[in-house]
Amino acid sequence: MDETIDIRSVRPDEWRRLRDVRLRSLADTPDAFGETLAQAHARPDTSWRRWIHHGWGRGPQLTLVADDGSSALRGIVVGVQEDEAPQVAYVYAMWVDPSVRRTGVGTRLIDGVASWARARGASCLRLGVATDNQTAIAMYRRRGLRPAPSGGYTLHEGSRVACMTMELVIDDNTRAGHPPGRMSSSGTASGERRRSQRRAR
């Protein structure tokens, strides 16, 4: 695990670096996100500033980045505890630069969101992942996430990549590196699928 890369919250003055890492992620894996590269390119500068300062307007939000000290951020993940369902923390925008994959950066990003969610009283961590991304699925399984009982879905119109939902029960025994492999029963499969399709990032 590469401990030389800092996993931290995005800073208020880093909207350009946030924009850069987001655009790189969408160019790298265009079918893995609800937003398209064209949509992100069309965003005004104020949208990226608002992301950092106010989030997406759904509830409490955390944006973590992976910083190796170079000009480009090496990874990103967003955690959202939605106002309508505060018992669940959702993971969005998860991406690791190819140059630092398989170094533990993805694991540390997920652990950071899980710790944040646990501190906020959430009981479940939930995310979507492409069904053909076996590397990511294996990493999530190692962190204790398990497939939710919902069908496959695509994140945006025109995408041919099927996604599935994975989730982790968060409790006082959940610790970074040793999460339990239990599933939450909160929410419904159909409701989660609709939320993933409508609001996935």
N, C-alpha and C positions, 0 to 999 in steps of 0.2 A: 504494500500500500504506500503510495507516494504522499508522504506527509509534508513535502515541500510546497504543495499546492494548498493555498488557504481557501477554506470554505467559509464564506461570510455573507452577511446581508449586503445587498447592493447599496451604494452610497447615493446621497441626494444629488450629487453633481455628476453622476455617471450615466446619464441618459443616452449619450452617444455610444458608450461601450455596451449598454443594455441593448440598444437598437442593433448594433453590430452582431452581437452573439445571437440575438433572435433571428436576424436575417440569415446568418450562417446556418443556423439549425434548420430553418425552413428550406433552404437551398439543398442541404444535405439529405434530409428525409422529408420530402414534401407531403407524403401521405400519412405522416405520423401525427399531424396536428390539425386542429379545427380551422385555424387561420391559414390562408395561402400566402405564398411569397409575394404575389401581386398585391394582396390586401395589406400586408405589412409595409411594403414599399410605399403604398399610398397614404400611410398614416402621417399626419403632420407632426412636427417636432413636439407640439404641446401634448400629444397623445403619449409619447414616451416619457415626458416629464410627469404627466398625471399618473402613469403606471407606477412610478417610483414613489410619488408623494401621497397618492390617494388610492392606489390599487385599481381594481376593475369595477368597484362599486357593488360587489356581492356580499361583502363582509370582511372581517379581519383577514389580512393577507401578508404573506412573507415571500420575498424574492431572495433566494440564495444564489450566489455565483461562485465559480471556481476560478481563483486568481493565482497564476504562477509568477506574477511580477512582470509579465510581458505586456505589450500594448493591447493584446486581445484576450478577453476572458475565455476560459477553457470549458466552461459548463454553466448550466443554469437550471433552476427548478423553481416552481411557484407552488406555495401551499395556500389554500383558501378555505376558511371556515365559514361557509355560507350562512347568512342570517336566517334563511328558511329552514336549515337543518344543522344547527351548531354541533350536534353530536358527531357529525362526520366532517373530516378534513380531507379535501380533495387535492390531488397532486396534478399540476398542469405544467406544460412547457418544458418537461424534462428532456435534457439533451447534454451529451458530453462530446467534446471535440474528439475527432478520430485520433488525434495525436496523443491523447492521454487516456484512451479507453483501456480497460483491463488493468488499470492501476489503482482501483479503489475509489476513484472520484465519484462515480455514480452511486456507490454504496454510501459514501459520506454525505452526498446531497440528500438522499432519501432519509438517512438517519437524522439529518438536521431538521427536515420537515416533520418527521415522526416525533422528535423531542419537542419541537414547537407546539405541535398538535396536542401532545400529552399535557404539556404545561397549561394549555388553554382549556383543558377538560374534555377534549374530544375523545370519543370511545372507539372510533373507527377511522382508519386511513384508507382512502380509495383512489385508484388510478386506472387509466386505460392504457393498453399496450397492444401493438400489432401482433397478431397471432403467429406471424412468421419471424418475429424477432426473438429467436430462442436465447440469444445472449442476454437480452434485457429480462426476459421471463425467468431465466435461471438466476439472475442476480436478485430479482424481486423475491423469488422463492427462498433464497438464502436469508433474506431479511424477514421471512415469515409470512409474506403475502401469499394468498391462495386465490384461485379463480372464483369469482362470484357466480351464482347460478343465473346468469343472464346470457342471452344469445349474442351472436356476433353483430357488429355494426361497423359502418364506415364513418369517418369524422367529417367529411365534407363531400359535396356533390362532385361526381366524377372520379372519386378515389376508388381504386380497386383493391385496396388493402383492408382486410377485415381486422377489427380490433376486438378485444375482450376486456372485461373489468376484473381487476384483482384488488383484494382488500386485506387489511390486517386489523385485528382487534387490538386496541391500545388499552392497557391497564397499568397498575402500579408495578407489575412484574416485567413489563416490556422494557428492555434495556438495549441500547445500541450494541449491535453485534450478537445479541441473543434474544431476538423477538420470538414470541410464541407463534406457532403455526395454527392459529385458530381463525375462523371466519366470523364476521359480524352478521347478525340477522337484521340489522337496522336498514330501513328503506326497502324498496321492492325492486326486483330485477327490471321490470318494465319502466319504472320511474327513473332508475339509474341510466337505462339505455337512452331514454328521452333526454335526460340532462346531458349525457355525454355527447349526443348528436347535436343538440341545440347550442351547447355552451362550451364545448371542448376547446382547449387552447393548444 
